[in-house]
Amino acid sequence: MKKCLLILLLVLSKPIAHAEPQIVVELDNTSNYIHSNVYTLRKIFTRSITKWDYNNTNIVVFTKPLNSLEHMEFVRVVLNMTPYNFLKQLERQVYAGKSTSITEIRDDYTMLTKVENTQGGIGYINFNVYIGNRQVKIIDAL
């Protein structure tokens, strides 16, 4: 009995593997940026790049709350940087007056709605979220 409980405890204590978050953009987006490398995506999400290359409209960035585990995982896994450095770069752009800040969204379905209805919108959702017939594109982060 003790052996079974120990095995069960070990199995339950292992971290569950997560797939990478999915980056979503509005359906009409034909930018070359969205098929770019991690470096370009990092510049978009830290607000160093503020306009889309295909129509010169503003990039509107939506993220999960900056202190959430989902956001920290996105920054580490997709943008390949630490949450501290992400925040530092973002604040540098905003406080210097070079760009506006990002908009924080609490859940995936609201994120989809915001990106879908915002010209120039970009955000990310969990890998297992059903998109259905939403007017968004999923882009490959790598």
CORQUI-V499359 format. One record per residue. N is the residue number from 0. RES is the residue in one letter. PHI is phi in degrees with one decimal (999 if undefined). PSI is psi in whole degrees, -180 to 180 (999 if undefined). OMEGA is omega in radians with two decimals (999 if undefined). Layout:
BEGIN
N|RES|PHI|PSI|OMEGA  N|RES|PHI|PSI|OMEGA
END
This chain:
BEGIN
0|M|999|-46|3.13  1|K|-62.5|-37|-3.14  2|K|-64.9|-41|3.11  3|C|-64.7|-42|3.11  4|L|-64.8|-39|3.12  5|L|-64.7|-44|3.12  6|I|-64.2|-44|3.12  7|L|-61.2|-42|3.10  8|L|-62.6|-42|3.12  9|L|-65.0|-42|3.14  10|V|-65.2|-44|-3.11  11|L|-72.2|-23|-3.10  12|S|-85.4|-11|3.11  13|K|-71.4|140|3.10  14|P|-68.6|144|3.11  15|I|-83.8|134|3.14  16|A|-70.1|136|3.13  17|H|-112.1|143|2.99  18|A|-81.8|161|-3.13  19|E|-66.1|147|3.03  20|P|-61.5|154|3.13  21|Q|-97.6|134|3.07  22|I|-89.2|133|-3.14  23|V|-122.2|143|3.07  24|V|-132.3|162|3.10  25|E|-60.9|153|-3.03  26|L|-61.4|-35|-3.08  27|D|-78.4|-2|-3.08  28|N|-72.6|121|3.10  29|T|-117.7|23|-3.08  30|S|-64.1|146|2.99  31|N|-74.1|-21|-3.14  32|Y|-59.6|-38|-3.01  33|I|-72.2|-12|3.08  34|H|-109.0|24|-3.07  35|S|-94.7|-167|-3.10  36|N|-90.7|179|-3.14  37|V|-60.1|-36|-3.13  38|Y|-58.1|-45|-3.14  39|T|-68.7|-42|3.10  40|L|-62.3|-38|3.09  41|R|-60.8|-43|3.13  42|K|-65.5|-36|3.10  43|I|-66.4|-50|-3.06  44|F|-73.3|-23|3.06  45|T|-93.8|6|3.04  46|R|70.2|23|3.02  47|S|-76.3|-32|3.00  48|I|-106.1|123|-3.04  49|T|-118.3|-5|-3.13  50|K|-130.0|142|3.06  51|W|-74.4|145|-3.10  52|D|-75.4|-22|-3.02  53|Y|-85.7|-24|-3.14  54|N|-145.0|8|3.08  55|N|60.4|24|3.06  56|T|-85.8|160|3.13  57|N|-66.4|142|3.00  58|I|-85.8|126|3.12  59|V|-108.6|113|-3.04  60|V|-97.2|129|3.04  61|F|-115.8|134|3.08  62|T|-134.5|169|2.97  63|K|-72.9|165|3.11  64|P|-51.4|136|-3.01  65|L|-59.8|-24|3.14  66|N|-97.7|8|-3.12  67|S|-83.3|154|3.10  68|L|-63.9|-36|3.12  69|E|-61.1|-44|-3.14  70|H|-66.6|-43|-3.14  71|M|-62.1|-38|3.09  72|E|-66.1|-42|3.11  73|F|-58.3|-47|-3.12  74|V|-63.1|-44|-3.12  75|R|-69.0|-48|-3.00  76|V|-81.1|-49|-3.04  77|V|-85.6|-48|-3.10  78|L|-86.8|-10|3.08  79|N|56.1|50|3.08  80|M|-147.9|168|3.12  81|T|-83.9|151|3.09  82|P|-57.2|-35|3.12  83|Y|-62.4|-48|-3.14  84|N|-66.1|-36|3.08  85|F|-58.7|-51|-3.11  86|L|-63.2|-40|3.13  87|K|-62.0|-46|3.13  88|Q|-66.3|-41|3.12  89|L|-62.4|-48|-3.14  90|E|-62.8|-36|3.11  91|R|-60.0|-43|-3.14  92|Q|-68.9|-43|-3.09  93|V|-70.6|-48|-3.09  94|Y|-69.9|-25|3.08  95|A|-79.7|-7|3.13  96|G|80.1|13|-3.11  97|K|-82.1|-19|3.14  98|S|-159.0|171|3.02  99|T|-90.5|165|-3.12  100|S|-76.9|179|3.09  101|I|-90.1|164|3.08  102|T|-106.6|126|-3.13  103|E|-90.1|131|-3.12  104|I|-122.8|132|-3.04  105|R|-77.1|-36|-3.04  106|D|-130.7|163|-3.04  107|D|-66.0|-39|-3.08  108|Y|-71.0|-36|3.03  109|T|-67.6|-39|3.09  110|M|-58.8|-47|3.12  111|L|-59.5|-44|-3.14  112|T|-63.2|-45|-3.14  113|K|-63.0|-47|-3.13  114|V|-64.4|-43|-3.13  115|E|-60.4|-38|-3.03  116|N|-100.5|8|-3.10  117|T|-119.4|119|3.08  118|Q|-63.8|129|-3.13  119|G|83.2|9|-3.08  120|G|-74.2|144|3.04  121|I|-146.1|144|3.12  122|G|-162.9|-165|3.10  123|Y|-147.0|152|-3.14  124|I|-133.9|167|3.06  125|N|-66.8|154|-3.04  126|F|-65.4|-24|-3.03  127|N|-100.6|14|-3.11  128|V|-81.0|130|3.12  129|Y|-76.8|126|-3.09  130|I|-93.8|-34|3.13  131|G|63.8|-133|-3.10  132|N|-100.0|28|3.10  133|R|-63.3|150|-3.12  134|Q|-90.7|62|3.12  135|V|-134.4|161|3.03  136|K|-113.3|141|2.98  137|I|-93.3|132|3.12  138|I|-118.2|151|3.14  139|D|-78.9|128|-3.07  140|A|-79.2|-14|-3.08  141|L|-118.4|999|999
END
